[in-house]
Amino acid sequence: MNAGMYHADLAPVGLHVEDGEQLKAINTRSGPGNFHMLPNGVFFMQGNRAGVLTTPAFVERGIKPDLATQSGPMLVIDGALHPRFIRESSSLRRRNGVCVEDSGVITFAISDRPVNFHHFGRLFRDQVGCRNALYLDGTMSSLHAPALGRSDMIRPMGPIIAAYRRP
């Protein structure tokens, strides 16, 4: 699935780390759009540990990840929905996101139909039970999962993330 927002040239908007190598620096600048609906956040893997943190918390902890992607906004922050989400919002899009349960299980989700931020955040908080969840992307949200009979090949994308069992 796509792993966060990207520019027209398909380069990531924020932090991008692969195999421990930082390919794009963390983005703490203000600006327009969903990425800059603060707080935004980072999904990361460090060894066998995964996490989702707000960007300031990630920077403060000095984490050196093996894999990371930055996007925004955060959907759930310490058990609360992002304060700017409106229950009745008419901003409906296909959306995808990620969270890490207290047990360490990583949950990726993508909506089958357009939803607003409030309802998508509630999926992670109320149904999955995550204390922190990160929005990855909207209209371009795509998933390639042949085992599920799904392959959303909308158009070329920027960063992507693949989930698989380690041997």
N, C-alpha and C positions, 0 to 999 in steps of 0.2 A: 504494500500500500504506500501511497505517497507519504513522505515523512516530514511534512512541514511546508511552509510557504517558500516561494522562489520567484526570482526576477524573470523578465522576458527572455533572458539568455539561459534560463534554467538553473542558474546559480542560486544556492540557498540564501535566504534573507538574513538568517542568523547563524549561530554556532553550528558547525558541522564537523564531526570527528569520526573517522573510520580507522579501525585497527590502531588506535592510540595516536593517530596523526591528525592534528587539527588542520583542516582544510579551509575553514572559514572561522574567523574570530567571533566571539560572543558580541551580540548587538544590544547595547544598553541605551541607544539613542531614542529620543521620542520621535513620533511621526504619525502619519495617518494610517487608517486601516486596522484590521483585526490583529495583525502582528503586534501593533503598538497599543492595543487595549490593555493597559497595565493593571495588574502584573501579568506578564507573559511568563514562559517557563521553558524548562529543559527536560527532555527525557534522556536518560543516560544508562549505560551499562559500564560497570567497573568490575572486572573479573566475573564472578557469578552473581553479583548483586546488581539489581536494577532500581531505578528511582525516577520520580517526577518531582521537581522542585521549582519554585518560582525562580526567575533569573537572579534576583538579588541573593536569595538563599544559596543557589548554586555557586555564585561567585564568592560569597562569604566563606563557604566551606572549602574552597580551593580544590575541588574534586578534579582529578586527572582521569577522565574516562577513556575507555577503550572504544566506545561508540557514544555519540550524542547528536541530538538534533534539537534546535531551539525553534519554538513557534509560539503562537499566542492567539487568543488569551488563554490563561489558565481557566479551566472549566470549574474545578473544585479546588479550594485552597483551605487546607487544614479542616476539612469537613464541611465547609460552607461554599455555596455557589458564589461565583464571581459577583461582586457587588453591583456591576453594571447590567446584569442580565435582567430582562423584563419578561415576566411570565407570558404576557399577551403579545409579545413582539411579533410583528409581521415579517421580520427578516428570516425567511425560510430558505434553507439551502440543504443540499446533501452535505453531510459533515462527517469527518473522521477524527478520532482521538485515541489517547492511550492513558492508561493508569497502571499502577503497580499496587496490588493488594498487600496488606500487612504480611501475608504468608510468603510474599515474593513472587506470586504469580503475576505475569504481565497480561493485561487485557487490552486488546485493540478492538475498536468498534467502528463501524461505518453504518450510516443510516441508509435504509432502502428508499426512503422518501424524504422530501425536504422537511427539516425541523428547525426550530429556533435554538439559540444558545441555552436558554433556560431549560428546555426539555431535554436537550442533549446532555447537559451537565447533570441533570437529575438521574439519567440512566447510570452514569458512573457512580454518583453518590448513593442513590437510593436502591438501585438494583444490583450493582456490582459490589458496592460497599467500600469504595476507595475514598481515602481522605484527601488525595491530590490527583487531579486529572488534567491533561493538557489537550487542547484543541490542536489538531494538526493542519487541517485544511477544510475548505468549503466546496464551492462549486466543482472544483477539479478532483474532489475526493474519488479515489479509484482503488479497487482491490482486485488482485489476481490470485485466485484460490481455486485451481482446477478441482481439488477434492470436494469443494463446495458447489461446483458447477458454476462458478462465477469468474468472469474476466472482463472488467470494465476498462476497455482500451479506448479512453476518450480522446486523448492526444498526448504528445510527448510531455513528460513531466520532469521536474527537477529531482531533488533527493527522494529516494525510496527506501523503505525498510522491509526486510524479509525476516520472518519468524520461522524457526525450524528447531527441531530437537538436536541437541548436541550428542555426538556419539559417546 
